[in-house]
Amino acid sequence: NTVTEDTPATEQAVETPQPTAVSEEAPSSSKETKIPQTPGDAEETVADDANDLAPQAPAKTADTPATSKATIRDLNDPSQVKTLQEKAGKGAGTVVAVIDAGFDKNHEAWRLTDKTKARYQSKEDLEKAKKEHGITYGEWVNDKVAYYHDYSKDGKTAVDQEHGTHVSGILSGNAPSETKEPYRLEGAMPEAQLLLMRVEIVNGLADYARNYAQAIRDAVNLGAKVINMSFGNAALAYANLPDETKKAFDYAKSKGVSIVTSAGNDSSFGGKTRLPLADHPDYGVVGTPAAADSTLTVASYSPDKQLTETATVKTDDHQAKEMPVLSTNRFEPNKAYDYAYANRGMKEDDFKDVKGKIALIERGDIDFKDKIANAKKAGAVGVLIYDNQDKGFPIELPNVDQMPAAFISRKDGLLLKDNSKKTITFNATPKVLPTASDTKLSRFSSWGLTADGNIKPDIAAPGQDILSSVANNKYAKLSGTSMSAPLVAGIMGLLQKQYETQYPDMTPSERLDLAKKVLMSSATALYDEDEKAYFSPRQQGAGAVDAKKASAATMYVTDKDNTSSKVHLNNVSDKFEVTVTVHNKSDKPQELYYQATVQTDKVDGKHFALAPKALYETSWQKITIPANSSKQVTVPIDASRFSKDLLAQMKNGYFLEGFVRFKQDPKKEELMSIPYIGFRGDFGNLSALEKPIYDSKDGSSYYHEANSDAKDQLDGDGLQFYALKNNFTALTTESNPWTIIKAVKEGVENIEDIESSEITETIFAGTFAKQDDDSHYYIHRHANGKPYAAISPNGDGNRDYVQFQGTFLRNAKNLVAEVLDKEGNVVWTSEVTEQVVKNYNNDLASTLGSTRFEKTRWDGKDKDGKVVVNGTYTYRVRYTPISSGAKEQHTDFDVIVDNTTPEVATSATFSTEDRRLTLASKPKTSQPIYRERIAYTYMDEDLPTTEYISPNEDGTFTLPEEAETMEGGTVPLKMSDFTYVVEDMAGNITYTPVTKLLEGHS
């Protein structure tokens, strides 16, 4: 189930979010990915002087004059924002807010064309508004940035100024014509004033949520019409947000202020390196604040054309082929470079022809940085890496010693490889070209449902390689849903502005509600050409935002209760109905045709393929909606003929979903649509916890790969941080070495400061090392197959407790551990862990593949603090999924408690001839013997070092005369250096100095 990931496709290495911090965009990485991409390419071949995608002169709108330099949107406008701008203006007189991790407050793009139209004419105007609402903080920066404040209260200068600056540019950037860039940045609302509000995680997630809640309230009170929040915490539930934050969302909604959030860049359960298991359909990871119902949550997709750097090559058929490139350390423009093919750039022989040339290397096998370093070592002047899969997204390559490098599509790479003219020229000016991926949802874009079980995201917008402002008056391409959200925020702001004139009698909150429903209804559901099905509503929401359609819309569609423009059916059977309401706001009756698509998840082996599977489409039906009225439509769905096959693939249930689509003519383009989602099964009661590793037939779990030669091998943490391994459901305990146990029993203070070659190690209950090998642990089982989990709560630190560790597949609440005796009486109960977040990834930058719950540690005592009597107990973990209608679930473990100290021999004999020690008797233990050994300690340099001797086949021990040091020297050993140590499987230890045993014999 593991898919090697080196670099998330088209997730730029430019953006580098901090762990669980505000930044949510595509993670920085320079490694390759083998996550399946949708195959296919889209390129164009043009004549030498052709330029059919050249920029047109920008149109003049109501609130800004035309400028001499074309804007980026003049070249490429997949969301058709310009049409809406021509009707609603560009935001003059409007205030918009951006809450983010950091900003460059003085970027050249923070500019108003006409200051006289601004909401705040001066600093004094702002101060007056602040005073009215009791805001005693925040600074006026300039006419464009009317307000800036750091709500994090950490007193630090924002380290990350890139992210917030980039986001703000997409929403409201307005670069001057004098910019050094070939094209001018113009956001969706370039003439709006900005409120820049820095919020960063400083004192935990709850405090963080309260801080951005305060920023929301202030933005509303200072007159913002839209608030962009391109940040979040994956998989967190809305229910777990502080009350202050929920009230802030409600306050903004009541005032008609649109909050737009990014869906997140965590893909699905398993992150970008693993596909989710088909047995666990709750694989959505959209978190907060995106999970809030009142927000408009935005997914990312890549349109079929993109403004990009380009290179030109003369083909063998005498054409000038232009191809998109994504560069790191750009090549010198307009210079002809020779290149040579270097296979996959792994061996020295691959680079035999690259000296003084560009090395053309296929992606795969080793990291990008190694490919580039190998090429540089061989004398190459640059590197071109082409994709090893069709229809892949472009990848930002790592910076290796300032070596020029660029990524190109597979189709273009193969063309270069086969072309006889091995010369390429990199062009100075970017151009709009078709993308290799075609129109496709971004792989990093987070899937729904939310942890609460609600439908998110709501809508999709371009988020791949978006060019916008970054710090120090610079511009760069970044990728992520963070880039998708501000475009939608701008469209929402303009649409609400249009509605102020179009629907003057509506309240601001009514206009907000209408704008959201119209925008979702008029979105274009994106279609996966390879799968011949629409991308899942859990991935794209209502579809790709279309500002032109929204601006012209006189109709929209909602659920039957007119709550929202999406239909959540919850649990369904094979046969069900989808009822929607069609609203006609025009003065004429409207005749429409409608149908429903029915689809589910595609399964590949044991995993979801993260692709749609079409089932069928209903026939087109006709409906007439009266003028200024609404009418309900009910579509019957019957998926019973698919249930047998689908249940065989997804035994715990599956989604039945799709779109109810409307056209004015079945042969014409879609007018509007609404997504619906149902779950064939019991979604609320899906298992929240992965089964214990002890129950795994092959020794593996979702995040744990078993040793093929020893499936029951479960090594302890050792000196490594456990996040890198050991991610599964189990009980942990602690193994204390004899030297430290001896110090504990002798009353030594500050045990943690004892110098020893041995360490205390967290291990897994029921696992034991071999007699002569402490480096590996293995599950030891009872005859019934259950693990031999035993503890001896005697205070020596060796197997004194058990603690629960779990890989949660879903969010849960009210986790508690309890211990029951053999009669079923509860003898101990832990404190409650109120919130459990699913272990959606195993990545130090985001979350871990399992969670250790400190509150569940049981040290063998009852509720009165007394050690329980020896016996077998049930250690039970109870928890409840947070989904609506979920019942409590539990997982049980058998734990033996035994404090019986082993009885050992009191005498022994020693033969000086063969140095064999013979014990007078065998040890007697209540539990099976774990290890019987002779320990000896000596000084190796300045470190007390302990080694162990295992018994010979006849039970005797051969004692060495000297010990070997790490440097190869020897240290003579005395009889007083040896100690006889016996440990049983519950962790009870008895030890006796060998000198005492010999005295007993004499």
Secondary structure, 3 states (H helix, E strand, C coil): CECCEECCCCCCCCCCCCCCCCCCCCCCCCCEECCCCCCCCCCCCECCCCCCCCCCCCCCECCECCCCCCEHHHHCCCCCHHHHHHHHCCCCCCEEEEEECCCCCCCCCCCCCCHHHCCCCCHHHHHHHHHHCCCCCCECCCCCEEEEEECCCCCCCCCCCHHHHHHHHHHHCECCCCCCCCCECECCCCCCEEEEEECCCCCCHHHHHHHHHHHHHHHHHCCEEEEEECCCECCCCHHHCCHHHHHHHHHHHHCCCEEEEECCCCCCCCCCCECCECCCCCCCCCCECCCCCCCEEEEEEECCEEEEEEEEEECCCCCEEEEEEEEECCCCCCCEEEEEECCCCCCHHHHCCCCCCEEEEECCCCCHHHHHHHHHHCCCCEEEEECCCCCCCCCCCCCCCCCCEEEECHHHHHHHHHCCCCEEEECCCCEEEECCCCCEECCCCCCCCCCCCCCCCCEEEECCCEEEEECCCEEEEECCHHHHHHHHHHHHHHHHHHHHHHCCCCCHHHHHHHHHHHHHHCCECCEECCCCEECCHHHHCCCECCHHHHHHCCEEEEECCCCCCCEEEEEECCEEEEEEEEEECCCCCEEEEEEEEEEEEEEECCEEEEEEEEEEECCCEEEEECCCEEEEEEEEEECHHHHHHHHHHCCCCEEEEEEEEEECCCCCCEEEEEEEEEEECCHHHCCCECCCHHHCCCCCCCCCCCECCECCECCCCCCCCHHHCCCCCEEEEEECCHHHHHHHHCCCCCHHHCCCCCCCEEEECCEEEECCEEEEEEECECCCCCECCEECCCCCCCCCCEEEEECECCCEEEEEEEEECCCCCEEEECCCEEEECCCCCCECCCECCCEECHHHCECCECCCCCECCCEEEEEEEEEEECCCCCCCEEEEEEEEECCCCCECCCCEEEECCCCEEEECCCCECCCCEEEEEEEEEEEECCEEEEEEECCCCCCCEECCCEEECCCCCEEECCHHHEEEEEEECCCCEEEEEHHHHHHHHC
